[in-house]
Amino acid sequence: MRPDGHEGFEFKPGQFAWLTVWNSPFAIKEHPFSFSSSAARDSSDGLAFTIKELGDFTATIKEISSGQRVYLDGPYGQFSVDQHEGPRRYVFVAGGSGVTPVMSNLRTLADRGDRRPILLVYANGTWEDVIFREELEGLEERLNLRVVHVIEDPPDGWEGERGYITADVLDRHLPEERERCEYFVCGPDPLMDAVEGALIEEIGVPLNKVHSDRYNLA
């Protein structure tokens, strides 16, 4: 999306906006989506969402033609590394399309040249379901990033983590300085419930270090 008649607007990585398509900007019905683009780039060059087909509205997104006018209301949300700039490390835990706001954070950190250690634990049903798979490999070169894929139904010969993100999985991969990390969790509600419980109740991460983006509530 590119601004039409204005210079665009700034947003923090990981924030979201309400999107209106095929309707008046004053319409009651609008839809929330997280930005997947970098906040470090000029918004006049364009903003991006990454939308998975999950419902009636998202099933029609592919029908939007080039030049279609859309309306954005935003930005909103606090799921951003810019809210927590002091930690030595960042830990992201995502499931499925919940990686979208994570990508906005990662792309922004990469554009800024940030070299703090980052861990991403990313769960999907199959290897083919992994969104941004190739770009994540590239970001491991641009950032001090390590990506741990957790696949529920992995392909033959898979040597990585399998099943679901549990306290044991997290314990194997979290850094030693766990109290000095900020944790960002986004994905389907069952995953978020499990990960928040594992981090806070089993691993002992302080509650104020865990930040969640429950997009299913919108």
Secondary structure, DSSP 8 states (H G I E B T S, - for coil): ---SSS------TT-EEEEEESS-TT-S--EEEEB-S-TTS-GGG---B-----STTGGGGGG--TT--EEEEEEE---SGGG----SEEEEEEEGGGHHHHHHHHHHHHHHT--S-EEEEEEESSGGG-TTHHHHHHHHHHSSEEEEEEESS--TT--SEES---HHHHHHHS-S-GGGEEEEEES-HHHHHHHHHIIIIII---GGGEEEE-GGG-
